[in-house]
Amino acid sequence: MNPASFACILLGVVLNASAQLLLKAGVNAVGAFDFTRANIVPVGLKLIAQIPIMAGLVCYAASLVVWMMGLSRVDVSIAYPMLSLGYVINAFLAAFLFGEALTLQRLAGILIILAGVYVLARS
């Protein structure tokens, strides 16, 4: 995989991870909710009004475009596993931004993911 192809794939992953974090920030602002017939419209309106949710959707759309550019240059069997880097990015940022636990077991999983991505990137 050449540097330009890797950059497309990595940018797609970063945009996708950013989308997840923005969506989490948006739903945190709304709070926990149940989807019922009675509240689907009011909750939907609250969600749509959240700037982080709208920004997250924009990141998703941008990640899709960049991802397709990457897929045009890289085998899907190499590109798709690179999405697991999003788990690594989100684990650390979720711990920092939202106070989520970063346990020893999660760190071990992150190291396994990083080792797998390294092996795939070298192939």
N, C-alpha and C positions, 0 to 999 in steps of 0.2 A: 504494500500500500504506500503510495507516494505521499509526501507532506500535504499537498493540496486536497487529496481525497480524505486523508485523516482529519484535516481541518474541517471539512464539510461534515463528516460524521461526528466529530467532537462538538462542533457548534450545534448540530441538531440535538445531541444529547444534553448539552448545557441549556438550550432553550426549553427542552422538554422538562428538565429538572426544575428550571425556573418557573415554568407553568405550574408544576405541582406545588411548589412553595407558595406561590401567589394565591392559588386556589385555597390552600390551607389557611393562609392569612385571612382571606375573605370569609370563609366559613367560620373561622374563629370569631370574627367580628359579629356574625349573625348569631352564633351559638348553636347548640345542639337542637335538632328539629326532627320531626317525624313527617313522612310524606303520607298525608291522608287527603281525601277529597276536599275536606273543609279547609285545609291550610296550604294546599299546593300552590294556589295563586298568590296568597300573601307571602309565603316563603320564597317563591320564585321571584317576586318583585323585590324582596329584600336582597336576594342573591344578585340579581341583575344590577342593583344599585351600588354594589360594592366595587370600588375601583380596582382592588387587587384581583377580583374575579375577572373583570373585563381585561385587565392586563395579562392575566394568566391565559385567557382564551386567545389573545393576540400572540402570546409566546407559542402556544400550541400551533396556531396557523403558520407562524414563521418557521417553527421547527419542522413542520410538514414539508414546506417548500425546500428548506435546506437539506432535509433528510432525502428527498427525492433526488436532489442534485448529487448527494453522496452515493445513493444507490445506483445512479447511472454510471458511477466510476468504480464501485467496489462490489464484490460478490456479496449477496445477501447472507451467506453463511459466515462471512467475516463481519459485516456491518451490524447485523441484528444482535449478536452477543455484546457488541460495544454499548448497547443501550443499558447494560448492567452498570456501566459507570455512573448512570443517573442515581442508582441506589447509593453509591459511595458519596457522591456530591450531596444528595439529600440527607443522608444520615448525619453528616457533619454539620450541615447548615440547619437542619431541624433541631439538633442539639443546641446549637448556638442561638438560633432565633426563637425557638419555641420551648426550649428547656426539655426536650425529649431525651430519654435515657440513651446513653451510648455505652452499653454494657460490654464486658469482656467477650461475651458470646457474639455480639454484633460486630465487634472489632475483628474477631476471628473470621467471621463471614466476609467482611470487607476485604481482608487480606486474601482470602480465597478468590474473591471476585477479581481483585487486582492481578493476581497471578494468572488467572484464566485469560483476562484481557491481554496481558503481556504476551502470553503464548500465542493467542490468536493474531495479535498485531504483527508478530514476527513471522507468521506463516505466509 
